[in-house]
Amino acid sequence: MNPRRLKPYKEAERIKLQNENYLLWLSGYYQYEAVSTAIHNAFREKNTRAQPYLKEPIEIFEPTEEELEERAEIEREKVIAFFTAMERKYNREGGGGDG
């Protein structure tokens, strides 16, 4: 077989190993986060808040436009809910005057 024909196979193997190496690194990062969170929480001061573990996976790809719009909409809904609750509380407490 001609050695030039083997070049794509060699490149494919390099890419495969590069991807495996990245996955191993990412796995190690998650393990590091888990262990450091556990240690932090085990030795924290009594009056300090516990450190939470990651709530979502680490993003390895840029979010799509659709995902960004969806996240923005969720944040808008949270803000609206917060201010609506604040308004209700304010009105219940009798603070509805004009200032």
N, C-alpha and C positions, 0 to 999 in steps of 0.2 A: 504494500500500500504506500502511496505517496505521502510523505510527512506533512505536506501542505494540507492534505485532506484531514489530518488529525487536529489541526489548529482549532477548529470550532469546538471539538470535544474537550480540548484542554481549557478553552475559555469557559465553556459550560461548567466544567468541574471547578474552576476558580470562582465563578459566580455562586455555585452551590455551596462551596466552603465559606465564602464570604457571608452568605445568608445564614448558614448554620452558626457561624461565629457571632453574628449580630443577635440571633435568638438566644444563644448562651449568655451573651453579655446582658441582654434584657432580662433574662431569667435571674441572673445574679443581682441585677439592680432591684428587682422586686423582692428578692430574698433579703438584700441589704435593708430596704425600706421596712420590711416586716420585722426583722431583728432589731433594728434601731428604734422602731416604734415601741416594741415590747420592752426593751431596756429602758428607754426614756420613761415609759409609764410605770415600770417597776421601781425606779429610783427617783421619781418626781417628788417634789415637796408636797405636803399634805394639802395645801390651799391652791395648788396650781391645777389647771385643767389638763385632762388626759389628751395626749396627742393622738389624733385619729389616723388610722391607716388610710391609704389612698382610696378615695371614693369611686374613682373611675380608672380604667386602664390608661396608661400613658399613650398619648396619640403619637403614632409614628408616621402618619400621613397628614398632609394639610387638609383641613376640613373643606368640604364642598360648599358652594354658594348656598345650596339648599340647607345644609346643616347649620351654617352660620345664621341664616334667616330663622331657622327653627329655634336656635339658642337665643337669639335676640327676642323672639316672640315670648319665650318662656320667661326671660328676664323682665320684659314689659309687664307680663301678667303678675309676676311677683311684686313688682313695684306698685301696680294698681291695687293689688290685694293689701299690701302694707298700708298704703295711704287710706284706703277704704276703711280698714280696721281702725286706724288712727282717728279718722273722722267720726266713726261710730262711738268710739270711746270718748272723744271730746264732747260730742253731743249728749251722751249719757251723763257726763259729769256736769252738765249745765253750763258749759263754756261757749255757748252758741251766740254770744253777743257780738257787736260790731267793733269792739276794741276800744 
